[in-house]
Amino acid sequence: MPAPSGPRTSSGTGSPTEFEYTLEGPVNGRPQPLDMDFVRGRFPSLTGPFVYFDNGGGSQILQPVLDRLNHHLVRHNVQLGATYPASVAASEALDRAQQGVATLLNAVDPDEIVMGPSTTALLRMISGSVGRVLEPGDEIVVTTGDHEANIGPWLELERRGARIRWWHASPDSGELERSGLEPLLGPATRLVAMTHTSNILGSINPVAEIAELVHGVGGLLCVDGVGYAPHRAVDVQALGADLYVFSFYKTFGPHHAVLWGRRDVLGELPGHGFESISEDDVPYKFQPGNVNYELSVSVLGILDYLGELESQGGTGPAGSEVPRSIVESSYERIAAHEEDLARPLLEMLQDREGVRIVGHTSADRDQRVSIVSFVSSRRSSRDIVTAVDAHGIGIRYGHFYSARLLDELGICTEDGVVRTSMVHYNTRAEVDRLIAALDPLI
Ligand SMILES: Cc1ncc(COP(=O)(O)O)c(C=O)c1O
């Protein structure tokens, strides 16, 4: 990244010293700190004192996403594929969106990008395709560590003759351990469905390692990346899975989602299109009717922003022109910032008698993202969260549709865990406010 000449400092929105840095390059081998004034300025809702710590439920939206949404609806709100100028422009905008999302995921081919309304809907759609090519005796592995969105659609395949095998999360840590999967795999394994990052634990699962195991027996790996994508650069080539899905509304965009599939896998799976659509027509055969044009185009605003982070608000590549290297370097800075947010909260929780951190106790960004969950023996999760509400801090309690994981861990699913899900636009000062609010409660 180009280093501007001369030192520049920023105090961000944190306490005066916490965010001080120079722009002369990485400090102590760490990525360049984020300019928090710039970051927060790009999210138009982040103007007041309210602390958004329920980002695992949904993140705030980026101004460049809103700009692209608005532009598309005002200028290009026409049907694609015609010869008049607005239709040509709209078609080109969609093509650029496919390309931009391919860069965001490091996909080889923009045709591997299938867009849809939500992760739940996309997983249901693709499980329907897998169901149509099942053979007697085929086995599907699902986990007890996943959100229901990546379990329910696969369980339905039992009705089509699939045998369901359960990969149980560890009852001590909640983690999906390789040793729990190995005995389940064999020649009958058709597909394994797992999460990249649990929406409760925040831990990062070794997807590449699991992909190798699953491919070793000839199966496919379908990964739910919803808990991972807001925090780290998704790299579908490095992960080696076959299907990968996440939602943009938790990744600073609108209520829209993407399913990536390896080109050969998507080519072979039956589509849900009309009879006139050929089975080679990927991704269209998985987007029956029309994909939502304006939302698809708007997600290019996420790329704009990752480019802006690199240029610190100066001019640089935008949208589909943002190179993959910038996606990666921006996410490295995001990851380092998130680690600094998670650390003090985890340290405070670790010091408390009667508090059980549900997930890794370390803030290490190679192991976890900044989703921190806990239970307290002193107070119910519900009572803790409602008391924190009064401080203008939005956190949340419950099972977050990962009730099977809480069952494994022996945690009451009705009350569930207290979850604080932080993203990079949150500040150390906000974490300090949360710690002060939790202090008398736990
Ligand atoms: C880990 C995880 N997977 C899947 C989903 C479902 O996503 P969507 O709401 O886009 O269907 C969620 C939503 O909270 C989630 O947290």
The ligand as an ORCA input file, in Angstrom:
! r2SCAN-3c Opt
* xyz 0 1
  C     -24.299    -18.798     10.659
  C     -25.572    -18.462      9.944
  N     -25.924    -19.207      8.892
  C     -27.041    -18.933      8.190
  C     -27.879    -17.894      8.544
  C     -29.106    -17.632      7.728
  O     -28.908    -16.540      6.873
  P     -30.116    -15.866      6.105
  O     -30.833    -15.004      7.099
  O     -29.498    -15.072      4.998
  O     -30.986    -16.953      5.587
  C     -27.561    -17.102      9.641
  C     -28.441    -16.007     10.061
  O     -28.405    -15.524     11.169
  C     -26.369    -17.396     10.362
  O     -25.993    -16.668     11.423
*
